[in-house]
Amino acid sequence: MFNYSGQSCIDSSDIQIISGTTLLTIGDVVGSSPAGDGYRPTNCYSIIGEADSGLTPTLQYSNFFVYDTCIECFENNDLGFGFEDCQTLEQIVVSAASLGFVPTPSYIYEMCFNGVCGCYISTPNVDPSPITLDPQQVPVYVSCDDCLPSLAEFPRTGGTEYTVCVICCPCLSGATVTSVVVPHPVWTDNRGIEVIQASAVQLGGQNGLYM
């Protein structure tokens, strides 16, 4: 039986004692659960050194696999990270496999689920993962006040304004050229925000013409 000092992957200040029958080295990452709670990992820990063999372990090494990184450990054990909605305070757990990185507790992450975006506070909680994140980049903020205004940035406009000439004539005639703004297509980006494509014409165009 070997005893090790381990550091929680999601909260580096949380030092734990890990016990196991496998010889580990500093830097190894393992999945562990509270002693006596069975063998399904409930969190992942990085080994930072050996511990006094006389100490009673608070965690047990509950996994026969050793990982190179923390996120690899979370993904392979089907664990997820806890978040709290900045507005509703709803608690959610996001799959580590779909997030792809270990979030920092108290940081704010803008995430979209089924096309609906929100701002979420990362908590130190780790649980089995029921929610899968839409493929996306995840912006990071230090406060909800910084994150929430970004959700209101719609509709947005992209491209140069496209206009249509209605009355065209030779430039030397002195006549006025009249142009109108045509309807533009609108699409939704990967954050669920509407974007008006100003440089294009919506199918059907002005007065039903295809342009």
BALOBA-1460 file (C-alpha; in Angstrom, 3 decimals):
// residues 211
<rec num="1" residu="m" x="0.000" y="0.000" z="0.000"/>
<rec num="2" residu="f" x="1.407" y="3.379" z="-1.058"/>
<rec num="3" residu="n" x="0.290" y="6.799" z="0.111"/>
<rec num="4" residu="y" x="0.621" y="9.922" z="-2.010"/>
<rec num="5" residu="s" x="-0.102" y="13.598" z="-1.795"/>
<rec num="6" residu="g" x="-2.394" y="14.641" z="-4.623"/>
<rec num="7" residu="q" x="-3.668" y="17.966" z="-5.858"/>
<rec num="8" residu="s" x="-7.182" y="18.360" z="-7.228"/>
<rec num="9" residu="c" x="-7.133" y="19.081" z="-10.960"/>
<rec num="10" residu="i" x="-10.034" y="21.529" z="-10.720"/>
<rec num="11" residu="d" x="-9.004" y="23.313" z="-7.529"/>
<rec num="12" residu="s" x="-5.210" y="23.391" z="-7.159"/>
<rec num="13" residu="s" x="-5.436" y="24.602" z="-3.556"/>
<rec num="14" residu="d" x="-7.237" y="21.415" z="-2.535"/>
<rec num="15" residu="i" x="-4.524" y="18.998" z="-1.358"/>
<rec num="16" residu="q" x="-5.663" y="15.427" z="-0.824"/>
<rec num="17" residu="i" x="-4.043" y="12.184" z="0.349"/>
<rec num="18" residu="i" x="-4.338" y="9.309" z="-2.108"/>
<rec num="19" residu="s" x="-3.829" y="5.664" z="-1.249"/>
<rec num="20" residu="g" x="-3.258" y="2.865" z="-3.728"/>
<rec num="21" residu="t" x="-1.444" y="-0.339" z="-4.559"/>
<rec num="22" residu="t" x="0.146" y="0.973" z="-7.753"/>
<rec num="23" residu="l" x="3.511" y="2.723" z="-7.701"/>
<rec num="24" residu="l" x="3.046" y="6.261" z="-9.001"/>
<rec num="25" residu="t" x="5.412" y="9.106" z="-9.806"/>
<rec num="26" residu="i" x="5.152" y="12.881" z="-9.424"/>
<rec num="27" residu="g" x="3.116" y="14.357" z="-12.287"/>
<rec num="28" residu="d" x="0.930" y="11.284" z="-12.844"/>
<rec num="29" residu="v" x="-2.809" y="11.988" z="-12.959"/>
<rec num="30" residu="v" x="-5.258" y="9.484" z="-11.488"/>
<rec num="31" residu="g" x="-8.981" y="9.227" z="-10.864"/>
<rec num="32" residu="s" x="-9.959" y="8.863" z="-7.200"/>
<rec num="33" residu="s" x="-12.978" y="8.774" z="-4.928"/>
<rec num="34" residu="p" x="-13.492" y="9.259" z="-1.170"/>
<rec num="35" residu="a" x="-12.206" y="6.293" z="0.837"/>
<rec num="36" residu="g" x="-14.952" y="3.723" z="1.339"/>
<rec num="37" residu="d" x="-17.182" y="5.099" z="-1.451"/>
<rec num="38" residu="g" x="-16.392" y="2.444" z="-4.025"/>
<rec num="39" residu="y" x="-14.165" y="2.450" z="-7.054"/>
<rec num="40" residu="r" x="-15.826" y="4.838" z="-9.489"/>
<rec num="41" residu="p" x="-13.640" y="7.971" z="-9.746"/>
<rec num="42" residu="t" x="-15.369" y="11.159" z="-8.602"/>
<rec num="43" residu="n" x="-12.491" y="13.537" z="-9.333"/>
<rec num="44" residu="c" x="-9.010" y="13.617" z="-10.847"/>
<rec num="45" residu="y" x="-5.775" y="14.390" z="-9.025"/>
<rec num="46" residu="s" x="-2.196" y="15.117" z="-9.946"/>
<rec num="47" residu="i" x="0.415" y="13.347" z="-7.817"/>
<rec num="48" residu="i" x="2.745" y="15.876" z="-6.158"/>
<rec num="49" residu="g" x="4.705" y="13.574" z="-3.841"/>
<rec num="50" residu="e" x="4.716" y="10.666" z="-1.420"/>
<rec num="51" residu="a" x="2.845" y="10.892" z="1.878"/>
<rec num="52" residu="d" x="3.491" y="9.493" z="5.335"/>
<rec num="53" residu="s" x="2.408" y="5.849" z="5.267"/>
<rec num="54" residu="g" x="0.976" y="6.256" z="8.758"/>
<rec num="55" residu="l" x="-1.617" y="8.794" z="7.630"/>
<rec num="56" residu="t" x="-5.195" y="7.725" z="7.022"/>
<rec num="57" residu="p" x="-5.983" y="8.402" z="3.339"/>
<rec num="58" residu="t" x="-8.958" y="10.638" z="2.605"/>
<rec num="59" residu="l" x="-9.127" y="9.343" z="-0.965"/>
<rec num="60" residu="q" x="-8.523" y="5.995" z="-2.572"/>
<rec num="61" residu="y" x="-6.867" y="5.366" z="-5.895"/>
<rec num="62" residu="s" x="-9.931" y="3.985" z="-7.662"/>
<rec num="63" residu="n" x="-8.592" y="3.578" z="-11.157"/>
<rec num="64" residu="f" x="-6.060" y="1.256" z="-12.798"/>
<rec num="65" residu="f" x="-5.194" y="3.894" z="-15.397"/>
<rec num="66" residu="v" x="-2.645" y="6.674" z="-15.115"/>
<rec num="67" residu="y" x="-3.163" y="9.733" z="-17.324"/>
<rec num="68" residu="d" x="-0.820" y="12.345" z="-18.740"/>
<rec num="69" residu="t" x="-3.201" y="15.271" z="-18.254"/>
<rec num="70" residu="c" x="-6.127" y="16.215" z="-16.039"/>
<rec num="71" residu="i" x="-8.593" y="16.689" z="-18.894"/>
<rec num="72" residu="e" x="-7.745" y="13.218" z="-20.222"/>
<rec num="73" residu="c" x="-8.623" y="11.782" z="-16.816"/>
<rec num="74" residu="f" x="-11.962" y="13.606" z="-16.630"/>
<rec num="75" residu="e" x="-12.903" y="12.633" z="-20.191"/>
<rec num="76" residu="n" x="-12.082" y="8.942" z="-19.772"/>
<rec num="77" residu="n" x="-14.092" y="8.719" z="-16.545"/>
<rec num="78" residu="d" x="-17.170" y="10.431" z="-18.041"/>
<rec num="79" residu="l" x="-17.050" y="13.280" z="-15.539"/>
<rec num="80" residu="g" x="-18.339" y="16.809" z="-15.953"/>
<rec num="81" residu="f" x="-17.745" y="20.244" z="-14.454"/>
<rec num="82" residu="g" x="-20.242" y="22.215" z="-12.396"/>
<rec num="83" residu="f" x="-21.467" y="25.686" z="-13.426"/>
<rec num="84" residu="e" x="-24.021" y="28.196" z="-12.122"/>
<rec num="85" residu="d" x="-26.082" y="30.361" z="-14.472"/>
<rec num="86" residu="c" x="-25.263" y="34.039" z="-13.837"/>
<rec num="87" residu="q" x="-28.923" y="35.054" z="-14.236"/>
<rec num="88" residu="t" x="-31.056" y="32.158" z="-12.998"/>
<rec num="89" residu="l" x="-28.507" y="30.590" z="-10.582"/>
<rec num="90" residu="e" x="-29.462" y="27.217" z="-12.085"/>
<rec num="91" residu="q" x="-26.846" y="24.526" z="-11.449"/>
<rec num="92" residu="i" x="-25.645" y="22.551" z="-14.477"/>
<rec num="93" residu="v" x="-22.929" y="19.991" z="-15.191"/>
<rec num="94" residu="v" x="-21.129" y="20.114" z="-18.547"/>
<rec num="95" residu="s" x="-19.384" y="17.074" z="-20.014"/>
<rec num="96" residu="a" x="-15.590" y="17.289" z="-19.748"/>
<rec num="97" residu="a" x="-15.336" y="15.591" z="-23.132"/>
<rec num="98" residu="s" x="-17.381" y="18.295" z="-24.855"/>
<rec num="99" residu="l" x="-15.763" y="21.194" z="-22.968"/>
<rec num="100" residu="g" x="-12.226" y="19.999" z="-23.754"/>
<rec num="101" residu="f" x="-10.459" y="21.839" z="-20.928"/>
<rec num="102" residu="v" x="-10.504" y="22.123" z="-17.138"/>
<rec num="103" residu="p" x="-12.361" y="25.331" z="-16.141"/>
<rec num="104" residu="t" x="-11.061" y="27.625" z="-13.383"/>
<rec num="105" residu="p" x="-13.460" y="27.956" z="-10.420"/>
<rec num="106" residu="s" x="-15.081" y="31.425" z="-10.126"/>
<rec num="107" residu="y" x="-14.266" y="32.305" z="-13.763"/>
<rec num="108" residu="i" x="-17.203" y="33.077" z="-16.060"/>
<rec num="109" residu="y" x="-17.727" y="31.121" z="-19.289"/>
<rec num="110" residu="e" x="-20.098" y="32.011" z="-22.126"/>
<rec num="111" residu="m" x="-21.617" y="28.786" z="-23.442"/>
<rec num="112" residu="c" x="-24.454" y="27.837" z="-25.787"/>
<rec num="113" residu="f" x="-26.786" y="24.864" z="-25.384"/>
<rec num="114" residu="n" x="-29.205" y="24.021" z="-28.205"/>
<rec num="115" residu="g" x="-28.599" y="27.470" z="-29.700"/>
<rec num="116" residu="v" x="-29.339" y="29.356" z="-26.460"/>
<rec num="117" residu="c" x="-26.345" y="31.193" z="-24.965"/>
<rec num="118" residu="g" x="-25.717" y="32.182" z="-21.372"/>
<rec num="119" residu="c" x="-23.031" y="33.169" z="-18.892"/>
<rec num="120" residu="y" x="-21.981" y="30.573" z="-16.323"/>
<rec num="121" residu="i" x="-19.828" y="30.694" z="-13.186"/>
<rec num="122" residu="s" x="-17.474" y="27.730" z="-12.837"/>
<rec num="123" residu="t" x="-17.760" y="25.929" z="-9.498"/>
<rec num="124" residu="p" x="-15.332" y="23.382" z="-7.975"/>
<rec num="125" residu="n" x="-17.955" y="20.647" z="-8.361"/>
<rec num="126" residu="v" x="-17.276" y="17.522" z="-10.417"/>
<rec num="127" residu="d" x="-20.106" y="15.116" z="-11.270"/>
<rec num="128" residu="p" x="-21.193" y="12.577" z="-13.877"/>
<rec num="129" residu="s" x="-21.838" y="14.604" z="-17.029"/>
<rec num="130" residu="p" x="-25.419" y="14.884" z="-18.401"/>
<rec num="131" residu="i" x="-25.029" y="17.984" z="-20.636"/>
<rec num="132" residu="t" x="-23.116" y="18.106" z="-23.917"/>
<rec num="133" residu="l" x="-21.854" y="21.470" z="-25.123"/>
<rec num="134" residu="d" x="-22.514" y="22.634" z="-28.693"/>
<rec num="135" residu="p" x="-19.262" y="22.766" z="-30.725"/>
<rec num="136" residu="q" x="-17.962" y="26.287" z="-30.171"/>
<rec num="137" residu="q" x="-15.287" y="28.540" z="-28.820"/>
<rec num="138" residu="v" x="-15.874" y="29.390" z="-25.160"/>
<rec num="139" residu="p" x="-15.141" y="33.030" z="-24.218"/>
<rec num="140" residu="v" x="-13.891" y="33.570" z="-20.642"/>
<rec num="141" residu="y" x="-14.730" y="36.516" z="-18.368"/>
<rec num="142" residu="v" x="-13.851" y="37.499" z="-14.812"/>
<rec num="143" residu="s" x="-17.371" y="38.629" z="-13.863"/>
<rec num="144" residu="c" x="-20.990" y="38.135" z="-14.896"/>
<rec num="145" residu="d" x="-21.257" y="41.897" z="-15.509"/>
<rec num="146" residu="d" x="-18.564" y="41.595" z="-18.190"/>
<rec num="147" residu="c" x="-20.127" y="38.557" z="-19.818"/>
<rec num="148" residu="l" x="-23.844" y="39.366" z="-19.900"/>
<rec num="149" residu="p" x="-23.633" y="42.432" z="-22.222"/>
<rec num="150" residu="s" x="-22.111" y="40.228" z="-24.934"/>
<rec num="151" residu="l" x="-25.352" y="38.223" z="-25.090"/>
<rec num="152" residu="a" x="-27.271" y="41.355" z="-26.104"/>
<rec num="153" residu="e" x="-25.081" y="42.058" z="-29.136"/>
<rec num="154" residu="f" x="-27.695" y="41.142" z="-31.721"/>
<rec num="155" residu="p" x="-28.622" y="41.571" z="-34.389"/>
<rec num="156" residu="r" x="-25.147" y="42.259" z="-35.739"/>
<rec num="157" residu="t" x="-24.187" y="43.262" z="-39.257"/>
<rec num="158" residu="g" x="-21.419" y="41.867" z="-41.438"/>
<rec num="159" residu="g" x="-20.116" y="43.020" z="-44.825"/>
<rec num="160" residu="t" x="-20.560" y="46.256" z="-46.788"/>
<rec num="161" residu="e" x="-24.089" y="47.544" z="-47.386"/>
<rec num="162" residu="y" x="-25.483" y="46.312" z="-50.718"/>
<rec num="163" residu="t" x="-27.829" y="48.651" z="-52.628"/>
<rec num="164" residu="v" x="-29.694" y="48.260" z="-55.917"/>
<rec num="165" residu="c" x="-29.873" y="50.896" z="-58.674"/>
<rec num="166" residu="v" x="-33.539" y="51.532" z="-59.505"/>
<rec num="167" residu="i" x="-33.229" y="54.422" z="-62.010"/>
<rec num="168" residu="c" x="-29.982" y="54.154" z="-63.951"/>
<rec num="169" residu="c" x="-28.784" y="56.677" z="-66.498"/>
<rec num="170" residu="p" x="-25.507" y="57.899" z="-68.120"/>
<rec num="171" residu="c" x="-23.429" y="59.787" z="-65.565"/>
<rec num="172" residu="l" x="-22.958" y="62.800" z="-67.915"/>
<rec num="173" residu="s" x="-26.717" y="63.368" z="-68.291"/>
<rec num="174" residu="g" x="-26.975" y="65.140" z="-64.969"/>
<rec num="175" residu="a" x="-29.862" y="62.930" z="-63.900"/>
<rec num="176" residu="t" x="-30.018" y="61.523" z="-60.371"/>
<rec num="177" residu="v" x="-29.371" y="57.846" z="-59.793"/>
<rec num="178" residu="t" x="-31.809" y="56.404" z="-57.265"/>
<rec num="179" residu="s" x="-30.884" y="53.367" z="-55.240"/>
<rec num="180" residu="v" x="-32.649" y="51.461" z="-52.490"/>
<rec num="181" residu="v" x="-31.515" y="49.210" z="-49.667"/>
<rec num="182" residu="v" x="-32.594" y="45.637" z="-50.324"/>
<rec num="183" residu="p" x="-33.541" y="43.001" z="-47.715"/>
<rec num="184" residu="h" x="-30.536" y="41.053" z="-46.441"/>
<rec num="185" residu="p" x="-30.233" y="37.434" z="-45.314"/>
<rec num="186" residu="v" x="-29.871" y="36.788" z="-41.581"/>
<rec num="187" residu="w" x="-27.951" y="33.852" z="-40.144"/>
<rec num="188" residu="t" x="-27.154" y="32.717" z="-36.620"/>
<rec num="189" residu="d" x="-23.555" y="32.338" z="-35.463"/>
<rec num="190" residu="n" x="-22.199" y="29.622" z="-33.160"/>
<rec num="191" residu="r" x="-23.151" y="31.717" z="-30.112"/>
<rec num="192" residu="g" x="-26.798" y="31.906" z="-31.165"/>
<rec num="193" residu="i" x="-26.522" y="35.602" z="-32.168"/>
<rec num="194" residu="e" x="-28.247" y="36.853" z="-35.333"/>
<rec num="195" residu="v" x="-25.949" y="38.386" z="-37.954"/>
<rec num="196" residu="i" x="-27.273" y="40.482" z="-40.858"/>
<rec num="197" residu="q" x="-25.228" y="39.861" z="-44.011"/>
<rec num="198" residu="a" x="-25.324" y="43.399" z="-45.449"/>
<rec num="199" residu="s" x="-23.313" y="42.542" z="-48.572"/>
<rec num="200" residu="a" x="-25.862" y="39.967" z="-49.794"/>
<rec num="201" residu="v" x="-29.477" y="40.071" z="-50.981"/>
<rec num="202" residu="q" x="-32.121" y="37.878" z="-49.405"/>
<rec num="203" residu="l" x="-33.599" y="35.252" z="-51.718"/>
<rec num="204" residu="g" x="-36.468" y="36.975" z="-53.522"/>
<rec num="205" residu="g" x="-34.746" y="40.378" z="-53.467"/>
<rec num="206" residu="q" x="-36.525" y="43.720" z="-53.732"/>
<rec num="207" residu="n" x="-40.126" y="43.393" z="-54.976"/>
<rec num="208" residu="g" x="-39.751" y="39.677" z="-55.410"/>
<rec num="209" residu="l" x="-36.871" y="39.854" z="-57.893"/>
<rec num="210" residu="y" x="-34.067" y="37.318" z="-57.602"/>
<rec num="211" residu="m" x="-30.779" y="39.177" z="-57.361"/>
